[in-house]
Amino acid sequence: MKVNKLIMFVVCSSLLAMAGCDLLAPKKSEKVKKSEKVSVDKAAAPVAENPSSVNDKTPLPAGVLAKVGDWAITRDEFNDRIKAVKETVKDFNEKEAGAKAMLLNELVRQQLLIQQARKDRAQDSSDIKAAMKEFENTLLVQETVTRLTKDVVISDEEIKKYYTDNPNEFKKPLEKRLREIVVASQSEANDILVQVLQGGDFAQIAKDKSKGKTASNGGDLGFKTEAPFAAMATAVANLKRGGVSSVFEGPDGFYIAKVEEVLGGEQVPFDEVKADLSNFLKLRKQQELLAAKVKDIQREIKVQVNEDLLKE
């Protein structure tokens, strides 16, 4: 089966976007001997049509999949790259013909560009230095947050208690299928309401007398989680299936609404929400702990803010 070109494009874009991340810039293989390392300046080469096809016939060390200058990637490291890409591109399938070769070629191309950039001293650019410093700071923050919150756990009792104490958060969305009749005057609407309450067919009356856009299909508005406007929402809020509202005024005249059907509103079973709820509660507890830790740190490290400059 041919590899999906769109997926391959996304994978390539992902690799470029992740350049500089340790997931896509692995450490030099420990199995590469010092005598086999090539200086960065000597490693630069133009990007080939198929960069994995290099004319160097020197055998690679055991377990090393590819080598570009002084950079190398082992088979195990390459498998880690595949896992990283699959987390970003859910449809990526390394078993498809050409998928692994494409991924390896992109990693090799990336290294060729990196090593050429170093040869050109791009790392000396003030913009690059600033970006690298910002990236370093981001990693430091991530590592510190991980270290401070690594022991946070959520018990089954906590999950169950939150579920029990907040039932409205776990109800399926309530949907009502609504119908409407719209006329120009309140008196006409009152007369029609009497007909409906006396057993008249709401949909047929809507076809015959409604001036609304839905008249041709019997006033059917379809299923709604929210009514089209506030006055209708109020009018149908407490109506059950088959219920008809009183007359109320709306954007196009005077309305009568009917609740044709009702779906949803029931409680989602605990087992269906347990995993997501556990993650939510854990994240919330981590954030609370982190906020407390930051306050503790701030007692030791002086913080000053120029409020006047902030207002400018």
SVG drawing of the C-alpha trace seen along z (x, -y; Angstrom):
<svg xmlns="http://www.w3.org/2000/svg" viewBox="-61 -55 101 60">
<polyline fill="none" stroke="black" stroke-width="0.4" points="0.0,0.0 1.4,-3.4 2.0,-5.9 -0.6,-8.6 1.1,-11.8 -0.8,-14.1 0.2,-12.2 3.8,-12.2 3.7,-16.0 2.3,-16.4 5.0,-14.2 7.7,-16.2 6.2,-19.4 6.1,-17.9 9.8,-17.0 10.7,-20.5 8.5,-22.1 10.2,-19.9 13.7,-20.7 15.9,-21.3 13.7,-19.2 15.6,-16.3 13.0,-13.9 14.3,-14.7 17.9,-15.6 19.1,-12.5 22.3,-12.3 25.2,-10.8 25.2,-7.1 27.5,-5.8 28.4,-3.0 30.1,-5.4 33.8,-5.4 35.7,-8.6 37.9,-7.7 34.8,-7.5 33.5,-11.0 33.9,-13.7 34.2,-17.4 31.1,-19.5 33.0,-21.7 33.9,-18.6 30.4,-17.1 28.5,-19.8 27.1,-18.6 24.4,-19.6 21.0,-18.0 20.7,-15.1 17.6,-13.8 17.8,-10.8 20.1,-11.8 20.1,-8.3 22.0,-7.1 25.5,-8.2 28.5,-7.1 30.5,-6.3 31.0,-2.6 32.4,-2.5 30.4,0.0 28.3,-1.5 28.9,-0.4 26.5,2.3 23.0,1.0 23.6,-2.3 21.0,-3.0 22.4,-6.2 25.3,-8.6 25.6,-12.2 29.0,-13.7 29.4,-13.4 25.7,-12.7 24.3,-9.2 21.0,-7.5 20.6,-3.9 17.7,-1.6 16.3,-2.0 16.5,-5.8 14.8,-5.7 12.0,-3.6 11.6,-6.3 11.3,-8.9 8.5,-6.8 6.6,-6.8 7.0,-10.6 5.7,-11.2 2.7,-8.9 1.8,-11.0 1.6,-14.0 0.3,-12.4 -2.3,-9.8 -2.6,-8.4 1.1,-7.7 1.7,-4.0 5.3,-3.0 4.3,0.4 3.2,-1.3 5.7,-0.9 8.2,-3.7 7.1,-5.2 10.3,-4.4 12.5,-5.4 10.7,-8.8 11.1,-9.4 14.8,-8.5 15.4,-10.7 13.8,-13.7 15.9,-13.2 19.0,-13.0 18.0,-16.1 17.5,-17.9 21.0,-17.0 22.5,-18.1 20.8,-21.5 21.8,-21.7 25.4,-20.9 25.5,-23.4 24.0,-26.0 26.8,-25.4 29.4,-25.6 27.9,-29.0 28.1,-30.0 24.3,-30.5 24.5,-29.7 26.3,-33.0 23.2,-35.0 21.7,-37.1 18.2,-35.9 19.3,-32.2 21.0,-32.7 17.8,-34.4 15.6,-31.6 17.9,-29.0 17.9,-30.7 14.1,-30.9 13.9,-27.2 16.3,-26.4 14.1,-28.4 11.0,-26.6 12.7,-23.2 13.7,-24.4 10.2,-25.4 8.8,-22.1 11.3,-20.1 10.7,-22.1 6.9,-21.7 7.3,-18.0 9.5,-17.6 7.3,-19.6 4.1,-17.9 5.3,-14.3 3.9,-12.9 0.3,-14.2 -2.2,-11.3 -6.0,-11.2 -7.8,-8.4 -10.9,-6.6 -12.7,-8.1 -11.9,-11.7 -13.1,-10.9 -16.4,-9.4 -17.0,-12.2 -16.7,-14.9 -19.0,-12.9 -21.6,-12.6 -21.3,-16.2 -21.6,-17.7 -24.3,-15.7 -25.2,-18.5 -21.7,-18.5 -22.1,-14.9 -25.5,-15.1 -25.8,-14.5 -26.8,-17.7 -30.5,-18.3 -32.0,-18.7 -35.5,-19.7 -37.1,-19.4 -39.1,-22.6 -41.8,-23.8 -43.0,-27.4 -46.0,-29.4 -45.3,-33.0 -48.0,-35.6 -48.3,-39.4 -50.6,-40.1 -51.1,-38.9 -54.9,-38.5 -54.3,-36.2 -51.7,-34.2 -54.2,-33.9 -56.9,-32.5 -54.4,-30.0 -53.3,-28.9 -56.9,-28.1 -57.1,-25.9 -53.9,-24.1 -55.1,-23.5 -58.4,-22.2 -56.5,-19.4 -55.5,-21.1 -52.5,-19.7 -49.7,-22.1 -47.6,-21.3 -50.6,-21.7 -51.7,-24.9 -48.1,-26.2 -48.2,-25.3 -51.5,-27.1 -51.1,-30.2 -47.5,-30.8 -45.6,-33.7 -42.3,-32.4 -39.5,-30.9 -40.3,-27.4 -43.9,-27.4 -43.4,-25.2 -42.1,-22.3 -44.7,-22.7 -42.7,-25.2 -40.0,-22.6 -36.8,-24.1 -35.1,-20.8 -33.3,-19.7 -31.9,-22.6 -29.7,-22.7 -30.6,-26.3 -33.7,-28.1 -33.1,-30.6 -33.7,-33.7 -34.2,-34.5 -38.0,-34.9 -38.5,-31.4 -35.9,-29.9 -38.0,-31.2 -41.2,-30.0 -40.1,-26.4 -37.7,-26.1 -40.1,-24.0 -42.1,-22.3 -42.0,-18.5 -42.5,-16.5 -45.7,-17.6 -45.9,-20.8 -47.1,-24.0 -46.1,-27.5 -48.3,-30.5 -48.1,-33.4 -44.8,-35.5 -43.3,-38.2 -40.2,-37.6 -38.1,-39.1 -40.7,-38.5 -44.0,-38.9 -45.9,-36.8 -45.0,-33.2 -46.3,-29.9 -43.8,-27.1 -44.2,-23.4 -41.7,-20.9 -42.1,-17.9 -39.4,-15.6 -36.8,-15.7 -33.4,-13.9 -30.6,-13.8 -30.5,-15.2 -29.7,-11.9 -26.6,-11.3 -23.5,-9.9 -22.4,-6.7 -19.5,-7.0 -17.3,-4.5 -17.6,-6.5 -16.2,-9.7 -13.9,-8.3 -10.7,-8.5 -11.3,-12.0 -12.4,-13.1 -9.3,-11.6 -7.1,-13.6 -9.0,-16.8 -8.8,-16.5 -5.1,-15.6 -4.3,-18.6 -6.3,-20.9 -4.5,-19.5 -1.2,-20.0 -2.0,-23.6 -3.1,-24.3 0.2,-22.7 2.2,-24.7 0.6,-28.0 1.4,-27.3 5.0,-26.4 5.4,-29.6 4.3,-31.6 6.9,-29.8 9.6,-30.5 8.6,-34.2 9.3,-34.5 12.9,-33.7 13.4,-35.5 12.7,-39.3 10.2,-40.3 9.8,-43.9 7.3,-45.3 7.2,-48.9 3.4,-49.4 3.7,-52.8 5.4,-51.4 2.8,-48.6 0.1,-51.2 1.7,-53.0"/>
</svg>
